[in-house]
Structures are given as C-alpha cells and as structure tokens.
Amino acid sequence: MDVLSRFRVEFYECLHARADALFELTDAILCKDGPVQTLVDLSLEAEHRRGHGALYQALNTGWAEPARLRGLPASLPVPRAVDGRIVLAVDVSTWLWPDAETSPDRLFCHVYGRGRSKDQFIPGWPYSFVAALESGRTSWCRLLDAVRLGPADDAAAVTASQLRDVVEGLIAAGHRSRGAPELLIVADAGYDLARLAHLLAGLPVEVCGRLRSDRVLARDPAPHDARPRPGRPRMHGAPFALARPTTWGDPQTETRTDTTRHGTATARAWDRLHPRLTRRSAWITDQNAELPILHGLMVRLSVERLPGGRDPDPVWLWSSRPGAGPGHVDQLWRAYLRRFDLEHTFRLLKQALGWTVPKLRAPASADLWTTLIIAAHTQLRLARPAAKDLRRPWERPLPSDKLTPVRVRRGFRNIRAKPARPAAAPKPSRPGPGRPRGSSNRTRASRCTPGKTVKRAESLGQHYGRTG
C-alpha cells in the first residue's frame, strides 16, 4: 500500500495543467462498475467530483510532463523471469479511428479479418507499447511506456529509441547491476529484428523474435584455400532457407521439454546465422559504407499438438546473441510464448478500461488519455496484494495471488480509501454562457488525409544489388 500511495503522489505531481481533473478521471476509470463504454459516464462516478465539462477540458487542455512520466514506471518494482532476468515485450496496438476526417496524424493500420484474404487497412493511431513480462501463465504484465507512431516516423527507429530510453531508465533505477544477465527483448514477426539489434548496439540487451517461414539466412563463408584467389572475399556462405530442410544441416543444440498442453516441445538451434542485408528499404545508407554482418542464433520450435485439434506449425525464432547453450535456448522460446500475455493487456485496455472509447480529435489528447490508462493499469497492479476476490456467482473462486486485472478492479473502490488522494476538492463556479441561442459554428475544421507523409529520397524500386 505504501508503494501505491507513493505512485499516486508522484503521478499527481507529473500533472501540471488540469491536474485535479485528470487525477480524478483516472480514479473514475478504476472505480467504475463494469467496462468504460462512454467518456461522459465517468463524470457520473463518485470519484469524479467535477462536471462533464471539466472532463473534456482536462483532456483537451491538460498537460503532463512527458519525461517525468516516462521515468516514473521504471522506479517501481519490475517483474522478472524465473532465472531473475528482465524480459521486455514490444508490440503495436492500434486505436482505430476511421470516421475522424478532421483528426491529423492517422495512419493506415493493418487489421486481421476472419478468413483468408480478409485483412483490412483502417485509419487510426498506432501506439508502440513496451512491457515487462512475468513468469508463468498470467494475464498480468508491467506496462512501461507507450509512444504514438506518426506519419513521418520510421517505426524501427522510433521503437529502438523507445527501448533505449526504457532500458537506460531501468539501469539508472538500479534494476540491473553490473555483471547481471542481459535484458531480453521479445518481438513478433512484424519487426525487423536485425535492424532493431543493430540500432540497440552498445546496450546490455538481447533481441529475440519470430521470423516468417519463407525467410532465407546465410552461414559464414567457408575458409579460403591456401592458394590466393582474385576478387573480393565472400561475405555470405551457404544459404539457410527455413522452408527447405535440405539446407539446415545438423543443429548445434537440441532440447526436448514435456508440456501439459502441447505434448513434447522440441527446440533445435543453429548458431552463427545472419540475414543477407541489401541496400534497399530500411538499409538505404551511404553507398560507401559496408552493411553489417549480424550473427545470431536460429531456433526452430515444434510441438506435438495444439488446443482444438489444429495441426501444429513450427515457429522460427532468431536471437541476436549467438553461442547459446541448451538452457538459454529453452529460455528464448519460453520468453517468446510469454509475449502473448501482452495481448491480454491490450484486450483489458480496450474492453474494460476504455482506451479506444473517447472520440478525441487532437493526437495530443489521445496521448494524454493513453498516459492516464497506463497509470490506471499500474495502480491495478500495485493494488493486487490488497485486493479481495469479488467474484460473480458464475465465476470460480481464485486465490489472492491469482486474481485477474478485472477482479482487482472490482474492489479498487474499497482499496482507494487507504492510499493518498492528493487531488483537491473542486471550487464552486458558474457555467459559462456557451454559444448564443440560434447560432452555429461557422469555423470549418480542416480535413486530414491518413497515411505516410514522408518518403525516402531513394526509390524503393531502385535496387542496388546484394552484398554477397
């Protein structure tokens, strides 16, 4: 409870403009009985002692100190894996906003559909989230940061900068001592893992993520013969095609683990494989500069069965740290499977806390609302030890250490009476005159076209050839 009180006080001090209204709005999100379906309903909660006008003014004109808010979660306890290693997951969740023609900085966000060839691209605001994962099967994680991707941003560069700030904040807060294991960053197949590892060079981190099954990597070239040969030395050796088993060869490491739901999990690892980089797309740089050779560890994970009787497909994982032993190989695929706990958090933010519910026009208001949602989720996690199981009649009882975020939120109104409440009481005031009767708003808002606004100087169609 002391940690929760300290967080609430420090969070209030990070709010400068409309601090009282924003702080009470966060409490209303946590204390509302049921999911947040409309923004104005939060003004009817007892914890929000101001009117609905103050709620909208707080989101439109409020301001929070960004640098201090981003460093606040790093000062709190961070969950760790079984071996004491910090595992960070990075993923993008979209705030779909297709009908907001007057909202700027929207991008076309990829949305999966039901069935084949049913995917869509819907305008919205994509946000990159970084979270610290827990060990074991759980729906909890520790949200550390969220950054909105703009039309002129390079997703890989923004993600790398976000991860660098988070890692440096964790190290400055004393969560990693000298000589401790590296932080593990897990990502899905949508990220350029090689470029992410290259941009994070110099930090004590290891990047691990999934690769598509049609990728082709390369081994190191074979040593040259004693007789000198003319020409430039080779940079790439024999190919390693994930879809062609004849190119794999014998793995350096193979482990087998018995699981409760999937049968025997077999992990095979091949060491010192690197992607063949070309001077196009994200690697368009100075033509005189050499493209890096990024060695890594390739892991192929296969299981006997999947829930529901589906045929299991192997999962290919690439790690930026070669030379791993059997224990480290098992840790990689276990950490990747724990990455899906972040999907439960996204569902909680959208369905229960109402992250994508408000109809906001300005991206700055959306960023402020996202900050409040992260602060609310952090308070839920800090209130877990003091929560009681207020279950519905059709729900199974759970021990106090196994409560889900939704059940902790049901009893937060009772927990809220104990920690600090720094927000001041509202002052009596009169409502403004408003717009004169019979008049209309004649100021037409500008229409904004979604999509990218910045293109590279070099055309993507211009191919510079391979570097092998």
VENPERA-V68987 format. One record per pair of residues at least 4 apart in sequence whose C-alpha atoms are under 7 Angstrom apart, sorted by the first residue. I is the first residue (numbers start at 1). J is the second residue. Records with the same first field share a line. If there is no record, write none. Layout:
# VENPERA-V68987
I->J + J
This chain:
# VENPERA-V68987
1->5 + 419
2->6
3->7
4->8 + 379 + 382 + 383 + 419
5->9 + 419 + 420
6->10
7->11
8->12 + 420
9->13 + 420 + 422
10->14
11->15
12->19 + 23 + 422
14->64 + 65 + 68 + 69
15->19 + 63 + 64 + 65
16->63 + 64
17->62 + 63
18->22 + 58 + 62
19->23
20->24 + 423 + 424
21->25 + 54 + 55 + 58
22->26 + 58
23->27 + 423
24->28 + 47 + 48
25->29 + 48
26->30 + 372 + 376
27->31 + 47
28->32 + 42 + 45 + 47 + 48
29->42 + 353
30->376 + 409 + 412
31->409 + 412 + 413
32->45
33->410
35->351 + 352 + 353 + 354
36->352 + 353 + 354
37->354 + 357
38->357 + 358
39->357 + 358
40->52
43->48 + 50 + 51 + 52 + 55
44->48
49->426
50->54 + 426
51->55
52->56
53->57
54->58
55->59
56->60
57->61
58->62
59->365 + 368 + 369
60->365
65->69
66->70
67->71
68->72
70->145
71->75 + 169
73->144
74->144 + 169 + 170 + 173
75->173
78->132
79->86 + 132 + 133 + 134
80->84 + 85 + 86 + 87 + 133 + 134 + 135
81->85 + 86 + 87 + 134 + 135
82->135
85->181 + 183
86->132 + 183 + 184
87->132 + 133 + 183 + 184 + 185
88->130 + 131 + 132 + 133 + 184 + 185 + 186
89->130 + 131 + 132 + 133 + 185 + 186 + 187 + 339
90->129 + 130 + 131 + 186 + 187
91->128 + 129 + 130 + 187
92->126 + 127 + 128 + 129
93->126 + 127 + 128
94->109 + 124 + 125 + 126 + 127
95->124 + 125 + 126 + 356
96->122 + 123 + 124 + 125
97->123 + 124
98->122 + 123 + 124
101->447 + 448
102->361 + 445 + 446 + 447 + 448
103->361 + 362 + 448
104->448
105->150 + 151 + 450
106->123 + 124 + 125 + 151 + 450 + 451
107->123 + 124 + 125 + 151 + 450 + 451 + 452
108->121 + 122 + 123 + 124 + 450 + 451
109->121 + 122 + 123 + 124 + 126
110->120 + 121 + 122
111->119 + 120 + 121
112->118 + 119 + 120
113->118 + 119 + 120
114->118
123->450
125->148
126->148 + 149
127->146 + 147 + 148 + 149
128->146 + 147 + 148
129->145 + 146 + 147
130->143 + 144 + 145 + 146
131->141 + 142 + 143 + 144
132->141 + 142 + 143
133->141 + 142 + 338
134->141
138->341
139->341 + 344 + 345 + 404
140->341 + 345
141->341 + 342
143->374
149->153 + 155
151->451 + 452 + 453
152->452 + 453 + 454
153->158
154->158
155->159
156->160 + 196
157->161
158->162
159->163
160->164 + 196 + 199 + 200
161->165
162->166
163->167
164->168 + 200
165->169
166->170
167->171
168->172
169->173
170->174 + 175
171->175 + 176
176->180
182->204 + 205 + 206
183->204 + 205 + 206
184->205 + 206 + 207
185->205 + 206 + 207 + 208
186->207 + 208 + 209 + 336 + 339
187->191 + 208 + 209 + 210
188->209 + 210
189->209 + 210 + 211 + 212
192->196
193->197 + 207 + 209
194->198 + 294
195->199
196->200
197->201 + 207 + 320
206->319 + 320 + 321
207->319 + 320
208->317 + 318 + 319 + 320
209->317 + 318 + 319
210->316 + 317 + 318
211->215 + 316 + 317 + 318
213->242 + 243 + 316
214->242 + 243
215->241 + 242
216->239 + 240 + 241 + 242
217->239 + 240 + 241 + 273 + 274 + 275 + 276
218->236 + 237 + 238 + 239 + 240 + 273 + 274 + 275 + 276
219->236 + 237 + 238 + 239 + 240 + 272 + 273 + 274
220->236 + 237
221->234 + 235 + 236 + 237 + 238
222->237
234->468
235->468
236->468
239->247
240->247 + 248
241->247
251->268 + 269 + 270
252->269 + 270 + 271
253->268 + 269 + 326
254->267 + 268 + 269
255->266 + 267 + 268 + 326
256->264 + 265 + 266 + 267
257->264 + 265 + 266
258->263 + 264 + 265
259->263 + 264 + 265
262->303 + 304 + 305 + 306
263->303 + 304 + 305
264->303 + 304
265->301 + 302 + 303 + 304
266->301 + 302 + 303
267->299 + 300 + 301 + 302
268->299 + 300 + 301
269->297 + 298 + 299 + 300
270->297 + 298 + 299
271->296 + 297 + 298 + 322 + 323
272->295 + 296 + 297 + 322
273->295 + 296 + 297 + 298
274->293 + 294 + 295 + 296
277->291
278->283 + 465 + 466 + 467
279->283 + 284 + 464
280->284 + 460 + 463
281->460
295->320 + 322
296->318 + 319 + 320 + 321 + 322
297->318 + 319 + 320 + 321 + 322
298->317 + 318 + 319
299->316 + 317 + 318
300->314 + 315 + 316 + 317
301->314 + 315 + 316
302->313 + 314 + 315
303->312
304->312
305->309 + 311 + 312
306->310 + 311 + 312
324->328 + 329
325->329
326->330
327->331
328->332
329->333
330->334
331->335
332->336
333->337
334->338
335->339
341->345
342->346
343->347
344->348
345->349
346->350
347->351
348->352 + 353
349->353 + 354 + 355
350->354 + 355 + 356
355->370 + 373
360->365 + 366
362->366
363->367
364->368
365->369
366->370
367->371
368->372
369->373
370->374
371->375
372->376
373->377
374->378
375->379
376->380
377->381
378->382
379->383
380->384 + 405 + 408 + 409
383->387
384->408
387->408 + 411
388->400 + 411
389->398 + 400 + 407
390->407 + 410 + 411
391->395 + 397 + 407
398->402 + 403
399->403
403->407 + 408
404->408
405->409
406->410
408->412
411->415
412->416
435->439
